[in-house]
């Protein structure tokens, strides 16, 4: 029976980091967002745009350079925003992290140093930064709607059309830090170093659910929800490693651990109507 604790623990660490760092960053980031919040139709539109992007990556020719430029711009903007805000608005400090990232990508992306180390380090950093940057836009209601729609989209694009898997291959082929890859722990006997990969969208999804749970139910329950998501991911992964070994929708693995816990909490908190 094969199992892995490397990726589940990585997911838990990133989720908890996003949850606790959000307390320190949310107020500062809200100023850049001008206190905006996503409505229900915004959440629907966001999932729709994500689905369209996946299809564009697969079916539009000569999109590689545009895709690379788009990702580099988005990542550089994230790095500059956080560096600028937390260096007390000193732009000359804020430009250093994105400049270093672009230079490393430009000169080292075809080397083993980028492939096996720097890409994963930046992917982990971006997983946290993306969560911190976007989570303040969501409310509890839009999080629930977004979560259901995103999971449904993931199921269709992974299991039915397979386009999500194809898109992941295209973006990783460009050496963009869009996935986190860690060795299986413990390693498989006689198989060398086997790796498990998970996309940034899945890390963002887990972080979003944990942060919103924190806001609604407090720290202890949010930690419990993060642990449940991790355990669910671990169970799914054990099944996949031993019986199927196929690409699987990470959102399903995550929400399966979160939803029953939160739904149970919602029902438990409902007070009977006064007659």
N, C-alpha and C positions, 0 to 999 in steps of 0.2 A: 504493500500500500504506500504509494507516493504522496507526499504532502509538502507544502511550502509555507514558511512563515515570513519569508523575506518581503514579498509584496504586500501581504496583509498588514505587517507592521509598518511598512512605508506609508501605506494608505492611512493608517491610524495616526502616525506622526504628523503627516501633512494636514490631516483634518483637525487635529488638536491644535497645531500651530496656527492654522487659519482662525480657529475659534477664539483662541486667547489673544492673538495679535489684533483681532478686530476690535477689541475693547480699547486698544491704544491708538488705533488708526482711524476709527470710524468718524469721529468728530472732525478731524482734519480733512478727511476725504469728502465729507458731506459738503464742505465749502466749495470744492471743485465741481461737485455734482449739482450745486445750487439747490440742495434739498429735494431733488427730483425723485420720484418713485414710479416704478413700472405699474401700469394698469393691467387688467386682464387681457385686453386685446394686444397690449405691448408684449406680454409673455407669449401669446399665440404667434405674433409676428416674428419674435425672436427665434422661436423654434422653426418657423417656416424659412427664415433666412438661413439658418444653419443647414437645413435640408437642401436648400438651393445651392449653397456653397459646396456641399459634398458632391452634388451632381456636376457642378461646374468643374471641379477638380478632375473628375473622371472623364467628362465628355468634351470639354472645350480644349482644342488643340492650342499649343504654344502658350499655355497659361502658367507654365513653371516660373518664368521670370517675374510675372505679375504676382504670383502667389508668394514667391520668396520676398519680393519687395514689401508686400502687404504684411507678412509676418514680421519681418525685420522692423518695419515702421511701428507696428503695434507693440512689439516687445520693447523697442527703444523708448517709446512713449511711456510705457509702464515704468521702466527703470528711471527715466527722467522725472516722472511725476513723484515717485516715492523719494528719490534722492533730493529733489528740490524742496519738497515739503518738510522733510526731516533734517535738512541742513539749514533750516531757518531762512528759506527762500533765497539761497545763494545759488544763482544759476550756474556759476562757474564750477561749483561742486556737483550740481545736478547733471551736467553733461558728461562727467567722467564715466559713470557706470555704463550708459548706453554706448559711448564711444569705445570703451574696452570690449564690450560684447560684440559690436559690429566688426572690430578689428580681429578679434579672435575667430569669429565666424569666417571672415574673408580669407585669413591666412592659414587656419588650422582645420577647416571643416573636412578636409580629405585625409586627415591624419588619425592615428589610433588614439591620440590624446583627446581629440574632440569626440570621436565616436564612442569611446568607452568611459570617459570621465566628464569632460566639460559639458557635453550635450545633456547628460543626465543631471548634472549640478544645476545648469540653467533651467532645465525643465522643471525640477523640483522648486526652484525659486519662483518661476513664473506661475506654477500651480498655486502657490500661496498668494502671490501678488494679484493674479487675476481674480481670485476669490475676494480678497480684501477690497479690490477696486470696485467690483460689481455688486457685492452683497448688499450694500446700503440701498441699492435701487429696488430691492425686493421687499414685499410685505409677506406676512404669513399666507395670505390668500393667493397671491401671485406665485409664491414658492410652490404651493400645493399644485396649482394648475400647470405651472412650468414643469414640475417634476413628472406629472402624469404624461404630459405631451412629449417631453423629452424622452422618457422611457419608451413610449409608444413608437416614436420616430426611430429610436435606436433598435428596437425589435424589428421593425420593417427593413431598415437599411443594413442590418447585420445578418438576420436570418432569412429574409425573403429575397431582397435584391443583391445583397453582398457588397453594395457600393461603399459602405463605411469602411470595410476592410480594404477595398481597392484604394480609397482616398488616403487611408493611413499609410499604405505602401508608397504612394506618390510623395506625400509630405516627408516621410522619413527618408526616402531616397534623395531628397534635396538636402539632407543633413540638418533639417530644422529641428529644434528641440521641442517637438510636439508630443513626445511620449517619454515616459520614465521606464527604463529597463533595469531590473536588478536580478542578480543571480538567484536561482532557487536555493533555499536554505531549509533543510540540509540538501547538499547536492545529490543528484542521482548517481548511484554507483556505476562506474564505467562509462559515463556519458559525457565526461568533460564538464565544462561550465555551461549549464542550461540557463536560459534567461526567461523571465516573465516580464511582459510589457503592459502598460496601462496608459491610456491617453490623458492629456491634461483636462479634457472635458469631464472625465469621470472624477478626477481629483476635485475639480471645481464643484461638481454636483454634490459630492460628499461634504465638502466644506460649507456649501450653501445650506444644506439641510441641517448641519450641526450648528451653524451660527444662528439660523432662524429658530431652532429648538432652544438654544441658549436664551434668546430674547424672550421666548414665550414661557419657558418652564424653568429657567435657571441653569446654573452651572452643572450641578450633579446629574440632572436628567439629561443634559446635553452630552456630558461625558458618557453616560450610559448608552445614549443613542449612537455615539461614535463607535463604542465598543461593539454594539449590536451590528452595525454596518460592517465592521471588520470581521466579526465572526461569520456573518452571512457570506461575505466575500471569500473567506477561508473555506467554508463548506462547499461552495460552488466550485472553487478552484481545485479542491481535492477530487471532486467528481470529474471535472474536466481532465485533470492530469491522469486519472486512472482509467477512464472509460470513453472519453470522447476526443479530447485533444483537438478541439476546433475553436475558431474565434467565437467569443461570446460577448453579449451586450453587457458591458460593465455597469450600466445604470440599473439593470435588472438585479445584478448581484448586490448592489448597494441599497436600492430602495426596498428590497425584500427584507433586509434587516431593520430598516428604519420605520417603514409604514405600520407594521403591526404594533410596534411599541407606542408610536405616537397616536394611532387610532384608539388603542386601549386607554391611553392617558386622556384623550379627548372625551371618551365616554365616561370615564371614571370621574372627570371633573364636572360633568353635567349634573346639576341639581334637579330633583323632581319638581315639576311645576306646582306652585301653591294653588290649591283649590279654594 
